[in-house]
Amino acid sequence: MKNPVKKILCTVMALLIVGTSGVVFTGCGSDNSKDSSASTTSEVTTVPVDSNGKEYQKVTWATSGIGSELPVPNLTYGKVKLEKDTRYYVTMAGASLDDFEQYVNDCKSKGFTENYSKRDDFYKAEDKDGHGLTVKYHSDDNTLEIRVKKSFNMSLSE
C-alpha cells in the first residue's frame, strides 16, 4: 500500500480546490442578496468619457418641470445633478465646442435670448418669463454644463 497520508492529503486538496471553485463560480453572475437597496448598475449603460476615467450614465431628459422647457442636446451620456420643478442641472459628457454652439443656438430658438451674455465657452440668458439659463463648455473634460432656474418674479397685478 502506498502512503495513505499522501493519498488523503491529495484527496482533501482536490476537494478544497473543487469546492472553492464552486463557490467562486456560484458567486459570479448570480444575485443571492436580499437587500432591496443593492445597486442595479448592471442595468445602466455607462461609458468612460473624460480624461479622469469618470463614467457617465445614459441621460433621460426631463419630461416635466423647468428642465422640460429646454431643448434636448444631441449628446447621450451625462449626469443629472438636480431635477426639481423649479431647477434643473445636468452635465453632458463627450461634448465638443461645436456641441456647445449648437446647443446655445437651440436654446436661443426656445426663447433664451433676453439679458444674455456670451463668451467662447459660456452662455447665460433668460427667456421672456425670466427663467434663467446657463450653459458652459468645459474643454478640460469635454463636458457641457446646463443649468436652468425658474423665475419667481411676479408682478403685483397677477
N, C-alpha and C positions, 0 to 999 in steps of 0.2 A: 504494500500500500504506500502510495506516495504521501508526502507531507500533508496531513489533514488540516493543519492550521493554515497553511498556504492556500489550500483549496477553499476553506471557509472565508478567509480574507478576500480572496478574488471574487467569490460569490457576493459577499457583502458590498465590496466596492462596485461591482456591476449593478447591484440593486440600487445603491446610492446614486450612481450616475443616471440610470434609467428613471428613478424616482424624481430626481432633481430636474431632469429634462422634462418630465411630465408636468411638473409644477410650472416651469418656465413657459412651456407651450400652452398650458391651460390659461396662464395669466395674459398671454398675448391675444388681443382681439376679443376677449370676452369681458363683459362688464358684469361682475358679480356684486357690485356695490348696491346698497340700498339707499344711498344718500341722494336725495332729490336735488341737492344743490351741486351735484357733480357737473363739471364742465362739459359742454357739448361742442367743444371747438372742432371736433372731427366733422361736424355738420356745417361749419362755417368755412368758406373758401378764403384763405389768406395767401398773400404773396409778399415776399420781401421787395421793397421798392426804394428804400433810401440807403445812403452810404453807411449808415449806422446799423443796418440789418433789421430795422423796425419792420414789423409785419402789419399790414392793414387789412381790414375786412371789406367785403363787398358791401357797399353802402346802399341802403334802401332809402330813397329821398322822402322827406316829409310829405305827407298827404293831407295834413291839417295844420292849423296854427300858422304863424307868420312864415315859417320855412316853406310852406306850400306855395307861397306867393312868389318865390324865386324860381328862375329857370333852373332846370336840372343840367349840371355840367356834363360835358362829354367825357367824363372820367368815371371809372368804375369803383376803384378802391379808395378807402379812406377811413376816417373815424368820426362819428357823430359825437361831439363833446358835450353838447347841450341841446335838448329838444323840448321846448315848452311852447305854450300857445303864444307867448309874447317874445320869446328869444329863440334863435336857432344858431348854432355854431358847429361848423363841420370843417375838417381838414381833409382835403382830397389829395391823394398821393399820385405820383407818376406824372406830374404836371410839367408843362413847359411854359415858356414865356408866351408862346402863341396860344396855348390853352387859356392863359390869364387874359390876353387881349380878347379872345373870342368870348369868354365868359363875361367880361366887362361890357362888351357890345350887346350880349344877350340881356344883361341887367338893364342897360340903357333902354333897350326895346321894351322892357317891362315897366319903364317909367322912372327908374332910378337915375334922374338927371338933375334934380334940384340941389342947390348948395353943394356942388361937387368939388372934389379936389382929386387931381390925378398926377401920378408920377409914373416912371417906367414900370414899377412893380407894385403899385398901390393905387387903389381907387376907393373913394369914400363919397357917398351921395345919399340923398333922401328921395322918396317918391312924393307925390302930391299930398299924401296924407301925413307926411313927416316921419314915415318909417325909415330908420337909418340902416344903411348897408356899408360894410367894409369888406373889401377883397384885397388880399395880399398874396403876392407870389414870393416864395422863399426858394432862391436858387441853390442854397446850401443842401437842401434835401428834396428839392423838386416837389414841393407841396403848394397847394392853393388853399389858403385860409379864407373861409367865407363866414361872415357874421351878419346877422340881421336882427334888428331890435324894433319892436312895435312902438309906435309913438303913443303917448298918453296925453298929448296936447289936445284939449277940447276947448272950444270957445264957450263963453258963458251963455250964448244963445241956444246951444244944443240941449 
